[in-house]
Amino acid sequence: MKKITLISGHPDLSISVGNKLILDELQAHFGEKINIRKLDSLYPNYHFDVAAEQAALVEADIIVWQFPMYWYNVPALLKKWIDDVLLHDFAYGSKGDKLQGKKLILSFTTGGGTDEYDSNHAHKINAFYPAFMDTAKLCGMCWQEPVYSHGVLYIEGISDAKALSNVQAIANDHAKRLIARLESL
């Protein structure tokens, strides 16, 4: 089995249902074969240990960025991690070969349903990929087709039990699809 490093970009997993469940399922399935880096608990002040983060990436064969889509992009925590960790002469540039050949897979959730990404409300989901694809290319990583799920929104105190059950079912399905994808790489 290849080594997997997963970067969790959810800004507060303590209030998450979907992303937390996905991470729990991955941890239960892969055990010590996966290094899950929960940025919200490791770096609550957004001050990253760049050397530790880079070391985790170097050890990996497969890198997963797990996040809820916020305003059609990654949350600020993950964006800052990308900016701070994928540095010149580490991830790209004349000496930046540390991520060469590693597989990059995005695993993300959206709060909105599938119908909201029909190009009438928002772009189709694959229209959000180019910046990530270019990041992978610049870093010499091998872009993998993302795993994503729509309708993963539960707000404590606002959503009802049926909504919670629905989010849990979607997240469980997402985790199964992601596990199958990772097993196939």
Wavefront OBJ file of the C-alpha trace (Angstrom):
o trace
v 0.000 0.000 0.000
v 1.261 3.426 -0.884
v 1.736 6.078 1.797
v -1.092 8.608 1.991
v -0.899 12.076 3.512
v -4.227 13.833 3.849
v -4.351 17.559 4.522
v -7.641 18.476 6.175
v -8.432 22.086 5.385
v -11.694 22.367 7.318
v -11.288 25.449 9.535
v -13.179 23.919 12.493
v -13.782 20.169 12.503
v -15.471 20.433 15.913
v -18.574 21.782 14.139
v -18.310 19.561 11.076
v -20.509 16.589 10.375
v -19.569 15.623 6.823
v -15.832 16.300 6.667
v -15.289 14.896 10.156
v -17.132 11.702 9.262
v -15.082 11.323 6.054
v -11.848 11.663 8.031
v -13.026 9.206 10.689
v -13.906 6.615 8.030
v -10.531 7.020 6.314
v -8.673 6.684 9.620
v -10.666 3.570 10.540
v -10.019 1.990 7.139
v -6.355 2.842 6.623
v -5.135 3.092 10.222
v -1.434 3.934 10.334
v -1.157 3.812 6.522
v -2.631 7.305 6.361
v -1.216 10.482 7.886
v -4.178 12.793 8.494
v -3.033 16.328 9.212
v -5.917 18.282 10.743
v -4.777 21.829 10.147
v -7.448 23.366 12.381
v -6.157 21.576 15.480
v -2.459 21.574 14.549
v -2.418 25.271 13.655
v -5.391 27.134 15.172
v -3.540 30.426 14.653
v -2.636 29.631 11.020
v 1.104 29.582 11.828
v 2.365 26.431 10.129
v 5.418 24.366 10.960
v 6.546 24.458 7.350
v 9.334 21.918 7.837
v 6.927 19.398 9.422
v 4.343 19.917 6.689
v 6.926 19.540 3.944
v 8.305 16.395 5.594
v 4.802 14.876 5.631
v 4.471 15.586 1.921
v 7.902 14.145 1.103
v 6.984 10.866 2.848
v 3.757 10.494 0.868
v 3.099 8.781 -2.431
v -0.449 10.137 -2.532
v -1.517 13.557 -1.247
v -5.181 14.293 -0.531
v -6.572 17.741 0.103
v -9.841 17.288 2.031
v -12.000 20.376 2.445
v -15.459 21.882 2.345
v -15.805 24.236 -0.614
v -16.163 27.799 0.680
v -17.191 30.474 -1.766
v -16.175 28.229 -4.677
v -12.662 27.656 -3.380
v -10.669 26.137 -0.519
v -11.145 27.602 2.970
v -8.640 30.291 4.003
v -6.792 27.827 6.259
v -5.973 25.499 3.370
v -5.177 28.383 1.017
v -2.659 29.780 3.490
v -1.180 26.278 3.935
v -0.738 26.024 0.154
v 0.899 29.467 0.055
v 3.188 28.795 3.034
v 4.168 25.154 2.391
v 4.448 24.747 -1.381
v 7.493 26.956 -1.599
v 9.934 27.740 -4.396
v 12.858 25.299 -4.401
v 10.700 22.814 -2.471
v 7.599 22.293 -4.605
v 8.648 24.107 -7.777
v 11.536 26.046 -9.286
v 14.940 24.847 -10.397
v 15.477 22.850 -7.181
v 11.806 22.270 -6.326
v 11.426 18.605 -7.086
v 10.210 17.228 -3.748
v 6.663 16.543 -4.976
v 7.587 15.165 -8.409
v 5.457 12.171 -9.367
v 3.265 12.225 -6.259
v -0.441 11.836 -6.910
v -2.695 14.731 -5.868
v -6.376 14.118 -5.297
v -8.916 16.676 -4.149
v -11.658 15.405 -1.869
v -14.234 18.054 -1.164
v -17.795 18.717 -0.169
v -20.207 21.465 -1.105
v -23.103 22.759 0.943
v -25.211 23.338 -2.141
v -26.901 20.556 -4.035
v -25.984 19.195 -7.448
v -28.549 21.483 -9.100
v -26.642 24.535 -7.896
v -23.627 23.565 -10.020
v -25.475 23.343 -13.325
v -23.909 26.469 -14.882
v -27.133 28.416 -14.325
v -26.438 29.135 -10.651
v -22.709 28.431 -10.431
v -20.239 26.931 -12.872
v -20.248 23.208 -13.347
v -18.032 21.644 -10.705
v -15.141 20.858 -13.049
v -14.858 24.560 -13.888
v -13.306 24.994 -10.432
v -10.458 22.552 -11.174
v -8.010 24.575 -13.345
v -6.140 26.389 -10.550
v -5.658 23.082 -8.725
v -4.614 21.328 -11.927
v -2.068 24.075 -12.603
v -0.769 23.824 -9.024
v -0.282 20.083 -9.452
v 1.450 20.626 -12.802
v 3.762 23.347 -11.459
v 4.756 21.056 -8.586
v 5.238 18.023 -10.846
v 2.416 16.135 -9.167
v 0.095 13.796 -11.033
v -3.413 15.249 -11.021
v -6.125 12.730 -10.140
v -9.827 13.154 -10.793
v -11.380 14.608 -7.604
v -13.884 12.918 -5.327
v -16.630 15.305 -4.282
v -20.099 15.351 -2.813
v -22.849 17.945 -2.923
v -25.404 18.778 -0.250
v -23.121 18.312 2.744
v -24.479 21.101 4.904
v -25.710 20.686 8.452
v -25.996 23.642 10.796
v -26.487 22.831 14.503
v -29.645 24.465 15.791
v -31.017 25.148 12.306
v -31.000 21.807 10.496
v -33.298 18.991 11.567
v -32.691 15.283 12.262
v -33.591 14.354 8.671
v -30.970 16.790 7.341
v -28.375 15.319 9.735
v -29.162 11.793 8.573
v -28.914 12.887 4.934
v -25.528 14.574 5.452
v -24.228 11.492 7.255
v -25.365 9.237 4.388
v -23.725 11.481 1.785
v -20.492 11.654 3.805
v -20.426 7.871 4.278
v -20.845 7.384 0.539
v -18.122 9.957 -0.106
v -15.735 8.148 2.240
v -16.423 4.820 0.500
v -15.743 6.337 -2.927
v -12.554 8.013 -1.695
v -11.320 4.816 -0.043
v -11.960 2.875 -3.268
v -10.110 5.515 -5.291
v -7.124 5.526 -2.917
v -7.017 1.721 -2.926
v -6.912 1.761 -6.731
v -3.938 4.163 -7.002
l 1 2 3 4 5 6 7 8 9 10 11 12 13 14 15 16 17 18 19 20 21 22 23 24 25 26 27 28 29 30 31 32 33 34 35 36 37 38 39 40 41 42 43 44 45 46 47 48 49 50 51 52 53 54 55 56 57 58 59 60 61 62 63 64 65 66 67 68 69 70 71 72 73 74 75 76 77 78 79 80 81 82 83 84 85 86 87 88 89 90 91 92 93 94 95 96 97 98 99 100 101 102 103 104 105 106 107 108 109 110 111 112 113 114 115 116 117 118 119 120 121 122 123 124 125 126 127 128 129 130 131 132 133 134 135 136 137 138 139 140 141 142 143 144 145 146 147 148 149 150 151 152 153 154 155 156 157 158 159 160 161 162 163 164 165 166 167 168 169 170 171 172 173 174 175 176 177 178 179 180 181 182 183 184 185
